[in-house]
Amino acid sequence: MRVEVLKSKIHRVKITDAHLDYIGSIEIDESLMDAANLIEGEKVTVVNINNGERLETYVIKGGKNSGTVSLNGPAARKAQAGDIVIIISYASMEFEEAKSFKPTVIFPDETSNTIPV
């Protein structure tokens, strides 16, 4: 049996931009992606703390150390610059493997979208 489990989470990060006229996705600072173990094209759930909206999209790589977290395309209607979101990815694995799997969870600074040192 396979189960879906939490793989990665960026907990409470600030939306920097929302671009409606774009194909779609969420652009995330490459440093945040690396710290959270996310890859370009990976499916994520975005949960908006400010308004309760939830959406699924895919990740595109933003500039390293830029602090960028931008919702693009139709997803841009679900948040605005300054909103705080949680970005979650899941993995499908065998039940026994899932029992010992440890997800990657990061807690960026909400004001700068950087990883505290």
Contacts in CASP RR format, 6 or more apart in sequence:
PFRMAT RR
TARGET T0000
AUTHOR 0000-0000-0000
METHOD contacts of the structure
MODEL  1
MRVEVLKSKIHRVKITDAHLDYIGSIEIDESLMDAANLIEGEKVTVVNIN
NGERLETYVIKGGKNSGTVSLNGPAARKAQAGDIVIIISYASMEFEEAKS
FKPTVIFPDETSNTIPV
1 94 0 8 1.000
1 95 0 8 1.000
2 92 0 8 1.000
2 93 0 8 1.000
2 94 0 8 1.000
2 95 0 8 1.000
3 92 0 8 1.000
3 93 0 8 1.000
3 95 0 8 1.000
3 98 0 8 1.000
4 90 0 8 1.000
4 91 0 8 1.000
4 92 0 8 1.000
5 90 0 8 1.000
5 91 0 8 1.000
5 93 0 8 1.000
5 98 0 8 1.000
5 101 0 8 1.000
5 103 0 8 1.000
6 88 0 8 1.000
6 89 0 8 1.000
6 90 0 8 1.000
6 103 0 8 1.000
6 105 0 8 1.000
7 37 0 8 1.000
7 89 0 8 1.000
7 90 0 8 1.000
7 91 0 8 1.000
7 103 0 8 1.000
7 104 0 8 1.000
8 36 0 8 1.000
8 37 0 8 1.000
8 38 0 8 1.000
8 88 0 8 1.000
8 89 0 8 1.000
8 103 0 8 1.000
8 104 0 8 1.000
8 105 0 8 1.000
9 36 0 8 1.000
9 86 0 8 1.000
9 87 0 8 1.000
9 88 0 8 1.000
9 89 0 8 1.000
9 103 0 8 1.000
9 104 0 8 1.000
9 105 0 8 1.000
9 106 0 8 1.000
10 28 0 8 1.000
10 32 0 8 1.000
10 36 0 8 1.000
10 38 0 8 1.000
10 86 0 8 1.000
10 87 0 8 1.000
10 106 0 8 1.000
10 108 0 8 1.000
11 86 0 8 1.000
11 105 0 8 1.000
11 106 0 8 1.000
11 107 0 8 1.000
11 108 0 8 1.000
12 49 0 8 1.000
12 84 0 8 1.000
12 85 0 8 1.000
12 86 0 8 1.000
12 107 0 8 1.000
12 108 0 8 1.000
12 110 0 8 1.000
13 32 0 8 1.000
13 69 0 8 1.000
13 84 0 8 1.000
13 85 0 8 1.000
13 86 0 8 1.000
13 87 0 8 1.000
13 108 0 8 1.000
13 110 0 8 1.000
13 113 0 8 1.000
14 69 0 8 1.000
14 82 0 8 1.000
14 83 0 8 1.000
14 84 0 8 1.000
14 85 0 8 1.000
14 110 0 8 1.000
14 111 0 8 1.000
14 113 0 8 1.000
15 69 0 8 1.000
15 70 0 8 1.000
15 71 0 8 1.000
15 79 0 8 1.000
15 80 0 8 1.000
15 81 0 8 1.000
15 82 0 8 1.000
15 83 0 8 1.000
15 84 0 8 1.000
15 85 0 8 1.000
16 67 0 8 1.000
16 68 0 8 1.000
16 69 0 8 1.000
16 70 0 8 1.000
16 81 0 8 1.000
16 82 0 8 1.000
16 113 0 8 1.000
17 27 0 8 1.000
17 68 0 8 1.000
17 69 0 8 1.000
17 70 0 8 1.000
17 71 0 8 1.000
17 81 0 8 1.000
18 70 0 8 1.000
18 71 0 8 1.000
18 72 0 8 1.000
18 75 0 8 1.000
18 76 0 8 1.000
18 77 0 8 1.000
18 79 0 8 1.000
18 80 0 8 1.000
18 81 0 8 1.000
19 70 0 8 1.000
19 71 0 8 1.000
19 72 0 8 1.000
19 73 0 8 1.000
19 76 0 8 1.000
20 72 0 8 1.000
20 73 0 8 1.000
20 74 0 8 1.000
20 76 0 8 1.000
20 77 0 8 1.000
21 73 0 8 1.000
22 72 0 8 1.000
22 73 0 8 1.000
22 76 0 8 1.000
23 72 0 8 1.000
23 73 0 8 1.000
24 57 0 8 1.000
24 72 0 8 1.000
24 73 0 8 1.000
24 74 0 8 1.000
24 75 0 8 1.000
25 41 0 8 1.000
25 57 0 8 1.000
25 58 0 8 1.000
25 59 0 8 1.000
25 60 0 8 1.000
25 72 0 8 1.000
25 73 0 8 1.000
25 75 0 8 1.000
26 44 0 8 1.000
26 46 0 8 1.000
26 57 0 8 1.000
26 58 0 8 1.000
26 59 0 8 1.000
26 60 0 8 1.000
26 69 0 8 1.000
26 70 0 8 1.000
26 71 0 8 1.000
26 72 0 8 1.000
26 75 0 8 1.000
26 87 0 8 1.000
27 59 0 8 1.000
27 60 0 8 1.000
27 61 0 8 1.000
27 62 0 8 1.000
27 68 0 8 1.000
27 69 0 8 1.000
27 70 0 8 1.000
27 72 0 8 1.000
28 38 0 8 1.000
28 59 0 8 1.000
28 60 0 8 1.000
28 61 0 8 1.000
28 62 0 8 1.000
28 68 0 8 1.000
28 69 0 8 1.000
28 87 0 8 1.000
29 62 0 8 1.000
29 63 0 8 1.000
29 64 0 8 1.000
29 65 0 8 1.000
29 66 0 8 1.000
29 67 0 8 1.000
29 68 0 8 1.000
29 69 0 8 1.000
29 113 0 8 1.000
30 61 0 8 1.000
30 62 0 8 1.000
30 63 0 8 1.000
30 64 0 8 1.000
30 65 0 8 1.000
30 66 0 8 1.000
31 64 0 8 1.000
31 65 0 8 1.000
31 67 0 8 1.000
31 114 0 8 1.000
31 115 0 8 1.000
32 38 0 8 1.000
32 67 0 8 1.000
32 69 0 8 1.000
32 106 0 8 1.000
32 108 0 8 1.000
32 113 0 8 1.000
32 115 0 8 1.000
33 39 0 8 1.000
33 40 0 8 1.000
33 59 0 8 1.000
33 61 0 8 1.000
33 62 0 8 1.000
35 104 0 8 1.000
35 106 0 8 1.000
35 115 0 8 1.000
36 87 0 8 1.000
36 89 0 8 1.000
36 104 0 8 1.000
36 105 0 8 1.000
36 106 0 8 1.000
37 104 0 8 1.000
38 44 0 8 1.000
38 59 0 8 1.000
38 87 0 8 1.000
38 89 0 8 1.000
39 59 0 8 1.000
40 59 0 8 1.000
40 60 0 8 1.000
40 61 0 8 1.000
41 58 0 8 1.000
41 59 0 8 1.000
41 60 0 8 1.000
42 58 0 8 1.000
42 59 0 8 1.000
42 89 0 8 1.000
43 56 0 8 1.000
43 57 0 8 1.000
43 58 0 8 1.000
43 89 0 8 1.000
43 90 0 8 1.000
44 56 0 8 1.000
44 57 0 8 1.000
44 58 0 8 1.000
44 59 0 8 1.000
44 87 0 8 1.000
44 88 0 8 1.000
44 89 0 8 1.000
45 54 0 8 1.000
45 55 0 8 1.000
45 56 0 8 1.000
45 87 0 8 1.000
45 88 0 8 1.000
45 89 0 8 1.000
45 90 0 8 1.000
46 54 0 8 1.000
46 55 0 8 1.000
46 56 0 8 1.000
46 57 0 8 1.000
46 71 0 8 1.000
46 75 0 8 1.000
46 78 0 8 1.000
46 79 0 8 1.000
46 85 0 8 1.000
46 86 0 8 1.000
46 87 0 8 1.000
46 88 0 8 1.000
47 53 0 8 1.000
47 54 0 8 1.000
47 85 0 8 1.000
47 86 0 8 1.000
47 87 0 8 1.000
47 88 0 8 1.000
48 54 0 8 1.000
48 78 0 8 1.000
48 79 0 8 1.000
48 83 0 8 1.000
48 84 0 8 1.000
48 85 0 8 1.000
49 83 0 8 1.000
49 84 0 8 1.000
49 85 0 8 1.000
49 86 0 8 1.000
50 79 0 8 1.000
50 82 0 8 1.000
50 83 0 8 1.000
50 84 0 8 1.000
51 78 0 8 1.000
51 79 0 8 1.000
51 83 0 8 1.000
53 78 0 8 1.000
53 79 0 8 1.000
55 75 0 8 1.000
55 78 0 8 1.000
57 71 0 8 1.000
57 75 0 8 1.000
60 72 0 8 1.000
62 68 0 8 1.000
65 114 0 8 1.000
67 112 0 8 1.000
67 113 0 8 1.000
67 114 0 8 1.000
68 113 0 8 1.000
69 85 0 8 1.000
69 87 0 8 1.000
69 113 0 8 1.000
71 78 0 8 1.000
71 79 0 8 1.000
79 85 0 8 1.000
84 110 0 8 1.000
91 101 0 8 1.000
93 101 0 8 1.000
106 115 0 8 1.000
107 116 0 8 1.000
108 114 0 8 1.000
108 115 0 8 1.000
108 116 0 8 1.000
109 115 0 8 1.000
109 116 0 8 1.000
END
